[in-house]
Amino acid sequence: AQSVTQLDSQVPVFEEAPVELRCNYSSSVSVYLFWYVQYPNQGLQLLLKYLSGSTLVKGINGFEAEFNKSQTSFHLRKPSVHISDTAEYFCAVVRSGNTPLVFGKGTRLSVIA
Amino acid sequence: ETGVTQSPTHLIKTRGQQVTLRCSSQSGHNTVSWYQQALGQGPQFIFQYYREEENGRGNFPPRFSGLQFPNYSSELNVNALELDDSALYLCASSWATGGTEAFFGQGTRLTVV
């Protein structure tokens, strides 16, 4: 079975500063990896995904993530955050084939003016 | 705009009652998954429907049941509601499963009193 650990439950950061949200996964088979964002009182929106190929993945809103197979990590980064990035971020993994997403517990990013 | 719509957006039920939540999947998608997101937690997989058949289930009791209709819309039914069923219920639609992107609705906030 797969599992996802998001190492920080809350990350406060000043506006225009860089941020990294950490995600580690556990799986005995190859997986696909995702980052989703959830704004207050809304559903989940896909930020980016890693399926194969280049380990550096670029997503929407200036976010990017790097897949590191040896460290089983998929950390999310943004070089300069905005107030509007304040939200909950979820890392998720899925095994190829007919299986559902497995989510981490989430990281609350709070951007301070 | 993801095209996945859920209804209702909020509802309050009394312990022991039954509830039906509805999801209209994005056009062209044949797979619907349901997730439960308790406060402060990541989404937990309830079950998945592919072409009107349940083809995967998470660790939820049988009082959680569902349907998928020929137009690929779906219902989640919960019988004998318990206080711990209070959560945000998310529906996601996709074309097939696994590495394909899942699009989420805005969720239904269920409160059991």
Chai-1 contact restraints between the chains, C-beta under 6 A:
chainA,res_idxA,chainB,res_idxB,connection_type,confidence,min_distance_angstrom,max_distance_angstrom,comment,restraint_id
A,Y32,B,G99,contact,1.0,0.0,6.0,A-B,restraint_1
A,Q42,B,Q106,contact,1.0,0.0,6.0,A-B,restraint_2
A,G43,B,L90,contact,1.0,0.0,6.0,A-B,restraint_3
A,G43,B,F104,contact,1.0,0.0,6.0,A-B,restraint_4
A,G43,B,G105,contact,1.0,0.0,6.0,A-B,restraint_5
A,G43,B,Q106,contact,1.0,0.0,6.0,A-B,restraint_6
A,G43,B,G107,contact,1.0,0.0,6.0,A-B,restraint_7
A,L44,B,F104,contact,1.0,0.0,6.0,A-B,restraint_8
A,L46,B,E101,contact,1.0,0.0,6.0,A-B,restraint_9
A,L51,B,G99,contact,1.0,0.0,6.0,A-B,restraint_10
A,F90,B,G42,contact,1.0,0.0,6.0,A-B,restraint_11
A,S96,B,G98,contact,1.0,0.0,6.0,A-B,restraint_12
A,S96,B,G99,contact,1.0,0.0,6.0,A-B,restraint_13
A,G97,B,G98,contact,1.0,0.0,6.0,A-B,restraint_14
A,N98,B,T97,contact,1.0,0.0,6.0,A-B,restraint_15
A,P100,B,S33,contact,1.0,0.0,6.0,A-B,restraint_16
A,P100,B,F45,contact,1.0,0.0,6.0,A-B,restraint_17
A,P100,B,Q48,contact,1.0,0.0,6.0,A-B,restraint_18
A,P100,B,G56,contact,1.0,0.0,6.0,A-B,restraint_19
A,F103,B,G42,contact,1.0,0.0,6.0,A-B,restraint_20
A,F103,B,P43,contact,1.0,0.0,6.0,A-B,restraint_21
A,G104,B,G42,contact,1.0,0.0,6.0,A-B,restraint_22
A,K105,B,Q41,contact,1.0,0.0,6.0,A-B,restraint_23
A,K105,B,G42,contact,1.0,0.0,6.0,A-B,restraint_24
A,G106,B,G42,contact,1.0,0.0,6.0,A-B,restraint_25
